[in-house]
């Protein structure tokens, strides 16, 4: 399997993480990717660097104003005399506020959904590198679909909580959405299967009214779990996209058997849709020992999940999302990759 990774992820090194009314030690840190790389290298996998695909793929998904915001906000924030090391919002436009303010504090609130995506001096560079990792994996797979290729994009920062014009949930550029849109230049039908413990609200939002990208998500019930406001079974798409979005929430602490049972519903839908390319938003935070505490998938369970996905027999691009237990990330990714390769 082709594995792509960029060391430029270290340029995003957040110092702030706000959750449940208090500040905590950040979870989405450079050590995550380093643990994944070590596990893959120890297992004998070759890892290659990404190519640079320029700005057009991300501009095909994200709005011009949002991209300009991400690229320039840290410099402008400090030029405005605001002393905090990282850019963070202190207000968001609620349901009854719709005007776009000209002031910088309001701008930050407009382009973010929460307090879990602090923007540092070099966050933009890391996000662009992460996106190029996903695009390199995609380019490899779509160059020759006849041989049923697969690739793993070790992306950091992750992306599936980023909307077309908002950052949030540790995410800035929606790597898998940009990769899927990039693939659409070559193929007719694309599907995204998100197996992160959190619902991919940004990805759903980007494709919610489209019928050329089928989105499927298995995740912890969002009733009392991030992202709270999306990921429910009744969300099926809108307009042309109605019926092309499938959410399969799981009860908290669901184990391997429950996850696999729910996953089969999604796999059946993917077989019926028959995409030209399958993208997998690969979250390893469904792990039983993950500090974000949602589901209870084991290391062996990740291998079983991968085997079920591989059995679809589709060209597949795996894009790294969450996973925060650094002691087990290496074992969990190698279990997934070996399970996928074994089933192929």
ZAMARGU-4260 file (C-alpha; in steps of 0.2 Angstrom, whole numbers, plus 5000, padded with zeros to 4 digits):
<rodrens>
0) 5000/5000/5000 | 5006/5017/4996 | 5008/5028/5012 | 5011/5047/5011 | 5016/5058/5025
5) 5023/5076/5027 | 5034/5081/5042 | 5027/5099/5040 | 5013/5094/5051 | 5024/5099/5066
10) 5021/5117/5061 | 5004/5116/5069 | 5008/5114/5087 | 4992/5120/5097 | 4994/5126/5115
15) 4975/5128/5118 | 4961/5116/5119 | 4944/5122/5127 | 4931/5108/5131 | 4916/5107/5143
20) 4919/5124/5151 | 4938/5123/5154 | 4955/5123/5146 | 4963/5106/5144 | 4980/5099/5137
25) 4978/5099/5118 | 4975/5082/5111 | 4978/5085/5092 | 4997/5088/5093 | 5012/5083/5083
30) 5015/5067/5093 | 5000/5059/5085 | 5008/5059/5068 | 5025/5054/5075 | 5017/5039/5084
35) 5008/5034/5068 | 5024/5035/5057 | 5034/5025/5070 | 5021/5011/5070 | 5021/5010/5051
40) 5040/5011/5050 | 5042/4997/5063 | 5030/4987/5053 | 5041/4989/5037 | 5030/5001/5027
45) 5038/5013/5015 | 5033/5031/5017 | 5034/5044/5003 | 5033/5063/5003 | 5018/5072/4995
50) 5018/5082/4979 | 5012/5100/4979 | 4995/5102/4970 | 4994/5121/4972 | 4979/5131/4977
55) 4966/5125/4965 | 4960/5109/4973 | 4956/5118/4990 | 4948/5132/4981 | 4936/5120/4973
60) 4929/5116/4990 | 4932/5131/5002 | 4926/5149/4999 | 4939/5162/4994 | 4936/5172/5010
65) 4939/5157/5021 | 4955/5153/5012 | 4961/5170/5014 | 4956/5171/5032 | 4966/5155/5036
70) 4982/5161/5027 | 4982/5178/5034 | 4973/5179/5050 | 4988/5175/5062 | 4998/5190/5055
75) 4983/5202/5055 | 4979/5196/5073 | 4996/5201/5079 | 4996/5217/5069 | 4980/5222/5077
80) 4989/5222/5094 | 4980/5206/5101 | 4992/5198/5112 | 4987/5180/5112 | 4999/5168/5104
85) 4985/5159/5095 | 4970/5165/5086 | 4954/5160/5095 | 4936/5167/5094 | 4927/5174/5109
90) 4910/5175/5100 | 4901/5165/5086 | 4886/5171/5075 | 4871/5163/5083 | 4855/5158/5075
95) 4849/5176/5076 | 4865/5185/5070 | 4869/5184/5052 | 4879/5200/5047 | 4898/5198/5043
100) 4907/5211/5054 | 4922/5221/5047 | 4931/5219/5064 | 4944/5206/5066 | 4937/5198/5082
105) 4920/5196/5073 | 4929/5189/5058 | 4937/5175/5068 | 4920/5171/5076 | 4912/5170/5058
110) 4925/5158/5051 | 4926/5146/5066 | 4913/5134/5074 | 4921/5132/5091 | 4937/5134/5102
115) 4946/5118/5097 | 4955/5125/5081 | 4967/5137/5087 | 4977/5145/5073 | 4996/5147/5076
120) 5009/5156/5066 | 5012/5141/5054 | 4995/5132/5055 | 4991/5137/5037 | 5007/5129/5031
125) 5004/5113/5040 | 4986/5112/5034 | 4991/5114/5016 | 5004/5101/5018 | 4991/5089/5026
130) 4980/5093/5011 | 4994/5089/4999 | 4996/5072/5007 | 4978/5068/5004 | 4979/5074/4986
135) 4995/5064/4983 | 4986/5048/4989 | 4971/5052/4978 | 4981/5055/4963 | 4990/5038/4964
140) 4974/5029/4966 | 4965/5037/4952 | 4979/5036/4939 | 4975/5018/4936 | 4958/5012/4943
145) 4959/4995/4934 | 4972/4988/4946 | 4961/4992/4961 | 4974/5003/4970 | 4974/5009/4988
150) 4983/5022/4997 | 4984/5029/5015 | 4986/5048/5018 | 4994/5051/5035 | 4986/5068/5037
155) 4988/5080/5051 | 4980/5092/5055 | 4964/5082/5051 | 4950/5089/5041 | 4932/5081/5042
160) 4925/5095/5054 | 4930/5109/5042 | 4915/5116/5033 | 4917/5126/5016 | 4920/5142/5026
165) 4923/5137/5044 | 4936/5129/5055 | 4932/5118/5070 | 4936/5102/5079 | 4955/5102/5076
170) 4951/5105/5057 | 4955/5119/5045 | 4955/5112/5027 | 4943/5097/5024 | 4956/5085/5017
175) 4944/5071/5012 | 4932/5083/5004 | 4945/5091/4994 | 4952/5074/4989 | 4935/5068/4984
180) 4932/5084/4973 | 4949/5082/4965 | 4944/5064/4961 | 4928/5070/4953 | 4938/5078/4939
185) 4942/5061/4933 | 4928/5049/4939 | 4909/5050/4939 | 4904/5044/4957 | 4913/5045/4973
190) 4909/5039/4990 | 4916/5044/5008 | 4915/5032/5022 | 4919/5040/5039 | 4923/5029/5053
195) 4929/5042/5065 | 4921/5042/5083 | 4915/5059/5079 | 4902/5063/5065 | 4911/5072/5050
200) 4899/5087/5051 | 4910/5097/5039 | 4911/5084/5026 | 4892/5081/5027 | 4889/5100/5025
205) 4900/5101/5010 | 4891/5087/5000 | 4874/5088/5008 | 4865/5094/4992 | 4874/5083/4980
210) 4871/5066/4972 | 4888/5063/4965 | 4897/5061/4982 | 4888/5048/4993 | 4893/5051/5012
215) 4891/5037/5025 | 4896/5039/5043 | 4897/5028/5058 | 4900/5037/5074 | 4896/5039/5092
220) 4878/5046/5095 | 4880/5065/5095 | 4866/5068/5108 | 4879/5071/5121 | 4895/5070/5110
225) 4904/5081/5098 | 4898/5088/5086 | 4881/5088/5095 | 4871/5096/5081 | 4873/5084/5067
230) 4876/5066/5064 | 4858/5060/5067 | 4849/5046/5057 | 4836/5058/5050 | 4849/5068/5041
235) 4848/5061/5023 | 4853/5075/5012 | 4844/5090/5004 | 4838/5093/4986 | 4847/5083/4973
240) 4857/5076/4988 | 4842/5068/4997 | 4846/5050/5000 | 4864/5052/4997 | 4869/5055/5015
245) 4868/5041/5028 | 4872/5042/5046 | 4873/5027/5057 | 4876/5033/5075 | 4881/5020/5088
250) 4877/5020/5107 | 4892/5026/5118 | 4905/5013/5122 | 4899/5001/5108 | 4911/4987/5105
255) 4919/4978/5090 | 4903/4968/5087 | 4891/4982/5088 | 4903/4993/5077 | 4904/4979/5064
260) 4886/4976/5064 | 4882/4995/5060 | 4896/4996/5048 | 4888/4982/5037 | 4873/4993/5035
265) 4885/5006/5027 | 4894/4994/5017 | 4878/4987/5009 | 4873/5005/5004 | 4891/5008/4997
270) 4889/4992/4986 | 4872/4998/4980 | 4880/5015/4975 | 4895/5007/4967 | 4907/5022/4967
275) 4922/5023/4956 | 4933/5027/4971 | 4930/5025/4989 | 4937/5037/5002 | 4939/5032/5020
280) 4940/5045/5034 | 4950/5035/5045 | 4948/5040/5063 | 4957/5029/5076 | 4948/5038/5091
285) 4934/5025/5091 | 4948/5015/5101 | 4943/5009/5118 | 4957/5018/5126 | 4955/5035/5117
290) 4955/5050/5129 | 4940/5057/5121 | 4930/5042/5127 | 4916/5038/5114 | 4917/5020/5108
295) 4926/5004/5113 | 4934/4997/5097 | 4949/4986/5100 | 4966/4986/5091 | 4961/4969/5083
300) 4944/4977/5079 | 4952/4990/5068 | 4959/4975/5058 | 4942/4968/5056 | 4934/4984/5051
305) 4948/4986/5038 | 4945/4969/5031 | 4926/4972/5029 | 4930/4988/5019 | 4943/4980/5008
310) 4931/4966/5004 | 4921/4979/4994 | 4934/4978/4981 | 4935/4996/4977 | 4949/5008/4974
315) 4952/5016/4991 | 4960/5031/4998 | 4962/5031/5017 | 4963/5049/5025 | 4969/5050/5043
320) 4957/5059/5054 | 4956/5057/5073 | 4965/5046/5086 | 4973/5053/5102 | 4980/5039/5112
325) 4998/5040/5106 | 5003/5024/5116 | 4992/5014/5104 | 4991/5024/5088 | 5005/5014/5080
330) 4997/4997/5084 | 4980/5003/5079 | 4986/5009/5062 | 4996/4994/5058 | 4981/4983/5063
335) 4970/4993/5051 | 4983/4992/5036 | 4987/4974/5038 | 4968/4970/5040 | 4965/4979/5024
340) 4980/4971/5014 | 4976/4954/5021 | 4958/4955/5014 | 4964/4961/4997
</rodrens>
